[in-house]
């Protein structure tokens, strides 16, 4: 049995951190201020990774997880932590990254963006495995620290109507001839339709097709079939289902998308994040603004709706095509332009070729936008930059370049709880010069 360990803090992955005899321990399921016993599953000379086995002294912020599968399923890591404390811990992660990685400090911190914490996840990738020893087909997220599929029949962060389908999907797949050739079901829930994309490694039989049609009609979902990469996904049934889309009502925008195209998993938080980004950017008629890593136009079109001229740039040609279509369907083709470019290979010469911008918005993936920020000119640079980030570490790294090399002030920053009950930190920052 391990000796008692005092938990001092949470790390950036939401694990409790403690020290024994000069060694750092990262303990899953432990919270700051607690005394715990633990079981190590990985030992190195300077650190160990462990799982809390007994809570000897509980944190006042410890709560009972809502999901019965919490601890087994790897989809959530923080359900044992009070929701307000989750948000506060994410803000501390952001502040720590700014201080220790970027050597910068925001002049002010924004109040956190938070909203519904249950039933919020409108995008999900569910694994499927036929496991006779566990009674048949499993459909769900992976087990924590494992490639096995969790034996789960509900999920508290999926929309309730989708959570209720999990045991029914298990029964459906069990009845298909290709149950061993269907490794994944991808969920994309829109405002008017729920799409389930079946990753099929061989075509369904006529009998399979009949079962899929019956299920779709009975449970009001639309099935798509994907044979290879995301671009091969095609609608199967019903073919007359409503369009898959989401809305940004504040900007009078409807955003259609394919189920395999990137959109945010949490549309309530996305709408609030777009509102905050536009307030910070403050686009005005007559301004020329760039939206880097624009995707299908999630920020581009709200900027255009405010009357500015916007150039959206994205590396994925399919998303650029979708952005052009969305601009047209929302009556914004006149003041929007979209281009395909690899922004991870940006150079000062390539940036200069784009022309001058009054302001820019940056919304990169986890790798950040280091080559882009390094390419900003010393003169004629945009006077305002809004940076939306899904990785506080790369945001802090890029902020260091903007502040210490490019002459910007980190005016303000804050977090958005895009993924409640996980360690994921979504954030936004404003830079001015």
C-alpha positions in Angstrom: 0.0 0.0 0.0 1.3 3.4 -0.9 2.1 6.1 1.7 -0.4 9.0 1.9 0.3 11.8 -0.6 -0.6 15.4 -0.3 -1.9 16.8 -3.6 -0.6 20.3 -4.3 -2.1 21.3 -7.6 -3.5 20.2 -10.9 -1.3 19.8 -14.0 -2.3 20.8 -17.5 -3.9 17.4 -18.1 -6.0 17.7 -15.0 -4.0 15.2 -12.9 -3.2 15.9 -9.2 0.4 16.7 -8.6 2.3 15.8 -5.4 5.9 15.1 -4.3 7.5 12.3 -2.3 11.3 12.3 -1.7 12.0 14.6 -4.5 10.0 12.7 -7.1 6.9 14.3 -8.8 3.7 12.2 -8.9 0.9 12.8 -11.3 -2.2 11.2 -9.9 -5.4 10.6 -11.9 -8.6 11.3 -9.9 -6.9 13.4 -7.2 -7.7 17.1 -6.5 -5.7 19.9 -4.9 -5.7 19.9 -1.1 -6.5 16.2 -0.9 -4.6 13.4 0.8 -4.7 10.2 -1.2 -3.3 6.7 -1.5 -2.4 5.8 -5.1 -1.4 3.0 -7.4 1.4 3.7 -9.9 1.1 2.5 -13.4 4.2 4.2 -14.8 7.5 4.7 -13.0 10.4 6.8 -14.2 13.5 8.1 -12.2 12.1 11.6 -11.7 8.3 11.1 -11.8 5.5 8.6 -11.6 2.0 8.4 -13.0 -0.6 6.9 -10.8 -4.3 6.4 -10.1 -5.9 7.5 -6.8 -7.2 4.5 -4.9 -8.3 6.0 -1.6 -9.3 9.6 -0.8 -8.1 10.1 2.8 -9.0 13.7 2.9 -11.4 15.0 0.3 -11.3 18.4 -1.4 -14.4 20.7 -0.7 -14.7 20.9 -4.5 -15.0 17.1 -5.0 -18.5 16.1 -6.3 -20.1 12.8 -7.2 -19.7 12.1 -10.9 -23.0 12.1 -12.8 -22.0 9.4 -15.3 -21.9 5.8 -14.0 -19.1 5.0 -16.5 -16.8 7.8 -15.2 -13.4 6.3 -14.4 -13.7 3.5 -16.9 -14.5 5.7 -20.0 -11.7 7.9 -21.2 -14.0 10.6 -22.6 -14.2 12.7 -19.4 -11.5 13.3 -16.7 -13.1 16.0 -14.4 -16.6 14.9 -13.5 -15.4 14.5 -9.9 -14.5 18.3 -9.8 -17.1 21.0 -9.2 -18.0 22.7 -12.5 -17.0 26.2 -11.3 -13.7 24.8 -10.1 -13.1 23.2 -13.4 -13.3 26.6 -15.1 -11.1 28.2 -12.5 -8.5 25.5 -13.0 -8.5 26.1 -16.8 -7.9 29.8 -16.2 -4.9 28.9 -14.0 -3.5 26.7 -16.8 -3.8 29.6 -19.2 -2.1 32.1 -16.8 0.6 29.6 -16.0 1.4 29.0 -19.7 1.6 32.7 -20.3 3.9 33.2 -17.4 6.2 30.2 -17.8 6.2 29.6 -21.6 5.6 33.0 -23.1 7.0 35.2 -20.3 4.0 37.5 -20.8 1.0 38.6 -18.7 -2.3 39.9 -20.0 -3.2 43.4 -18.8 -6.6 42.1 -17.8 -8.3 38.7 -17.7 -11.7 38.2 -19.2 -14.5 36.5 -17.3 -14.7 32.9 -18.4 -17.2 31.8 -21.0 -19.2 28.9 -19.8 -22.6 27.3 -20.5 -24.4 24.0 -20.4 -22.1 21.3 -19.1 -24.2 18.2 -19.8 -25.5 17.0 -23.1 -23.4 19.5 -25.0 -21.3 17.3 -27.3 -22.7 17.6 -30.8 -19.6 16.1 -32.4 -18.2 12.7 -31.3 -16.2 9.8 -32.8 -17.5 6.5 -31.3 -15.5 3.4 -31.6 -17.2 0.1 -32.4 -15.8 -3.4 -31.5 -17.4 -6.8 -31.7 -16.3 -8.5 -28.4 -18.0 -11.8 -27.9 -16.5 -12.2 -24.4 -18.4 -9.0 -23.3 -21.6 -10.1 -24.9 -21.4 -8.8 -28.4 -20.9 -5.3 -29.9 -19.6 -2.3 -27.9 -20.2 1.3 -29.0 -18.6 4.1 -27.2 -15.4 5.9 -26.3 -12.1 4.2 -25.4 -11.4 3.2 -21.9 -9.0 5.5 -20.0 -5.4 4.8 -21.0 -6.5 1.9 -23.2 -7.4 1.1 -26.8 -10.3 -1.0 -25.6 -13.8 0.3 -26.1 -15.6 1.1 -22.8 -18.6 -1.2 -22.1 -21.1 1.7 -21.8 -24.8 2.2 -22.6 -25.2 5.9 -22.0 -23.1 9.1 -22.0 -23.9 12.3 -20.0 -22.1 14.7 -22.3 -23.8 13.5 -25.5 -27.3 15.0 -26.3 -29.8 12.8 -24.4 -31.4 11.6 -27.6 -28.1 10.3 -28.8 -27.1 8.8 -25.4 -30.3 6.8 -25.5 -29.3 5.4 -28.9 -26.1 3.8 -27.6 -27.6 0.4 -26.5 -29.8 0.4 -29.6 -26.8 1.0 -31.9 -25.0 -2.0 -30.2 -28.0 -4.2 -31.1 -28.1 -2.8 -34.6 -24.5 -3.4 -35.4 -24.7 -6.9 -33.8 -27.3 -7.7 -36.4 -25.3 -6.6 -39.4 -23.2 -8.9 -41.6 -20.3 -6.4 -41.5 -20.3 -6.0 -37.7 -16.5 -6.9 -37.7 -15.9 -4.4 -40.5 -17.5 -1.4 -39.0 -14.9 0.2 -36.6 -16.3 3.7 -36.1 -19.5 5.8 -35.9 -19.1 9.5 -36.2 -21.8 11.8 -34.8 -22.6 15.2 -36.2 -25.7 16.7 -34.6 -27.1 19.8 -36.4 -30.0 22.1 -35.7 -32.4 20.1 -37.8 -30.9 16.6 -38.2 -28.6 14.1 -36.4 -26.2 12.4 -38.7 -24.4 9.1 -37.9 -21.5 8.3 -40.3 -20.7 4.6 -40.4 -17.1 3.8 -41.3 -17.6 0.7 -43.4 -14.7 -1.4 -44.6 -16.9 -3.3 -46.9 -20.3 -2.5 -48.5 -23.4 -3.4 -46.6 -25.5 -6.2 -47.9 -29.1 -5.8 -49.1 -30.2 -7.1 -45.7 -27.9 -4.7 -43.9 -29.3 -1.8 -45.9 -32.8 -2.7 -44.9 -31.9 -2.8 -41.2 -30.2 0.6 -41.5 -33.2 2.1 -43.1 -35.5 0.8 -40.5 -33.3 2.1 -37.7 -33.0 5.6 -39.3 -36.7 5.9 -39.8 -37.5 4.7 -36.3 -35.1 7.0 -34.5 -35.1 10.0 -36.8 -31.4 10.0 -37.7 -29.7 10.1 -41.1 -27.0 7.5 -41.9 -24.0 8.3 -44.1 -21.5 5.6 -45.2 -17.8 6.3 -45.4 -15.7 3.7 -47.2 -12.2 5.3 -46.9 -11.1 8.9 -46.0 -13.5 11.6 -44.9 -14.2 12.8 -48.4 -15.7 9.4 -49.3 -18.6 9.9 -46.9 -22.0 10.0 -48.7 -25.6 10.1 -47.5 -27.4 6.7 -47.4 -30.8 7.2 -45.8 -33.0 9.1 -45.7 -31.9 11.1 -48.7 -34.5 13.8 -48.2 -33.3 14.6 -44.6 -33.0 18.3 -43.7 -29.6 19.9 -44.3 -26.9 19.5 -41.6 -26.2 23.0 -40.3 -25.8 25.2 -37.2 -26.9 28.8 -36.7 -25.3 31.9 -35.4 -28.5 33.8 -34.7 -26.8 37.0 -33.5 -25.3 37.4 -36.9 -28.3 36.0 -38.9 -26.2 33.2 -40.3 -27.0 29.6 -41.2 -23.8 27.4 -41.6 -24.3 24.2 -43.5 -21.6 21.6 -43.2 -20.8 18.0 -44.1 -20.7 15.6 -41.1 -16.9 14.9 -41.6 -16.0 18.6 -41.8 -14.6 20.4 -38.7 -17.1 22.3 -36.6 -16.9 22.9 -32.8 -18.4 20.2 -30.6 -20.2 22.7 -28.3 -22.4 25.0 -30.3 -23.6 27.0 -27.3 -20.1 27.9 -26.3 -19.1 28.4 -30.0 -21.8 31.1 -30.3 -20.6 32.9 -27.2 -17.0 32.6 -28.4 -17.8 34.1 -31.8 -19.7 37.0 -30.0 -16.6 37.7 -27.8 -14.2 37.5 -30.7 -16.2 40.0 -32.7 -16.5 42.3 -29.7 -12.7 42.2 -29.3 -11.9 42.5 -33.0 -14.5 45.3 -33.5 -14.7 45.0 -37.4 -16.0 48.0 -39.1 -17.1 48.9 -42.7 -14.2 49.9 -44.8 -11.6 47.7 -42.9 -9.7 44.9 -44.5 -9.5 41.9 -42.2 -7.9 38.5 -42.5 -9.2 35.3 -40.9 -6.4 32.8 -40.7 -7.3 29.1 -40.3 -10.8 30.1 -41.3 -12.4 26.7 -41.7 -15.8 26.9 -43.2 -16.2 30.6 -42.1 -17.2 30.4 -38.5 -15.6 33.8 -37.8 -15.2 35.0 -41.4 -18.9 35.4 -42.0 -19.7 37.2 -38.8 -16.9 39.6 -39.5 -18.3 40.2 -43.0 -21.8 40.6 -41.5 -20.4 43.6 -39.6 -19.5 45.2 -43.0 -15.7 44.6 -43.2 -14.0 43.1 -46.2 -12.7 39.7 -45.2 -10.1 37.3 -46.6 -10.4 33.8 -45.2 -7.4 31.5 -45.5 -7.4 27.8 -44.8 -5.2 24.8 -45.7 -8.1 22.4 -46.5 -9.5 22.9 -50.0 -12.8 21.3 -49.0 -13.4 23.7 -46.2 -12.5 26.7 -48.4 -15.1 25.5 -50.9 -17.6 25.2 -48.1 -16.7 28.7 -46.9 -17.4 30.1 -50.4 -20.7 28.3 -50.5 -21.7 29.5 -47.0 -20.8 33.1 -47.9 -23.0 32.9 -51.0 -26.0 31.3 -49.2 -25.8 34.0 -46.5 -25.6 36.8 -49.1 -22.0 37.7 -48.2 -20.1 36.9 -51.4 -19.6 40.7 -52.1 -17.2 41.3 -49.1 -15.6 37.9 -48.6 -12.8 36.1 -50.3 -11.4 32.6 -49.5 -8.0 31.1 -50.4 -6.2 27.8 -49.9 -2.8 28.1 -48.3 -0.6 26.1 -46.0 -0.3 28.5 -43.1 2.2 26.3 -41.3 4.6 27.2 -44.1 4.0 31.0 -44.0 6.9 33.3 -44.8 7.3 37.1 -44.7 7.2 37.1 -48.5 4.0 35.1 -48.7 2.4 37.3 -46.0 3.4 40.5 -47.8 1.8 39.1 -51.0 -1.6 39.1 -49.3 -1.5 42.9 -48.9 -2.1 44.9 -45.8 -4.8 44.2 -43.2 -6.2 46.5 -40.5 -6.9 43.6 -38.2 -6.5 39.8 -38.2 -8.1 36.9 -36.5 -6.2 33.6 -35.9 -7.9 30.3 -35.0 -5.3 27.6 -35.5 -5.3 23.9 -34.5 -3.2 22.7 -31.6 0.1 23.3 -33.3 -0.5 27.0 -33.2 0.5 29.6 -35.7 4.2 30.2 -35.1 5.3 30.7 -38.7 2.4 33.1 -39.3 3.2 35.3 -36.3 6.9 35.3 -37.2 6.0 36.5 -40.7 4.1 39.6 -39.6 5.9 42.7 -40.8 7.5 45.3 -38.6 5.8 48.1 -40.4 2.2 48.0 -41.8 1.2 45.2 -39.5 -2.4 44.9 -38.3 -3.0 47.0 -35.2 -5.3 44.4 -33.6 -5.1 40.6 -33.5 -7.6 38.3 -31.9 -6.2 34.9 -31.3 -8.5 31.9 -30.6 -6.7 28.9 -29.3 -7.3 25.3 -28.4 -3.8 24.9 -26.8 -2.7 27.3 -24.1 0.9 26.2 -24.6 1.1 27.1 -28.2 -0.8 30.3 -27.6 1.7 31.3 -25.0 4.6 30.5 -27.3 3.1 32.6 -30.1 2.2 35.4 -27.7 5.9 35.6 -26.8 6.8 36.3 -30.4 4.0 38.9 -30.7 5.0 40.7 -27.5 8.7 40.4 -27.4 9.6 40.5 -31.1 6.6 42.2 -32.9 5.8 45.0 -30.5 2.3 44.0 -29.5 0.7 44.3 -26.1 -1.2 41.4 -24.7 -4.3 43.4 -23.8 -6.6 40.8 -22.5 -7.2 37.0 -22.5 -9.7 34.5 -21.1 -10.9 30.9 -21.3 -14.0 29.3 -22.8 -15.2 26.0 -21.3 -15.7 24.3 -24.7 -15.2 20.8 -23.3 -16.7 20.6 -19.8 -15.4 17.7 -17.6 -12.2 17.4 -19.6 -8.8 19.1 -19.3 -9.2 20.8 -22.7 -8.6 24.5 -22.5 -10.1 26.8 -25.2 -9.0 30.4 -24.9 -9.0 33.8 -26.6 -6.5 36.7 -26.5 -6.4 40.2 -27.8 -3.1 41.8 -29.0 -2.8 45.5 -29.9 -0.1 47.8 -31.1 
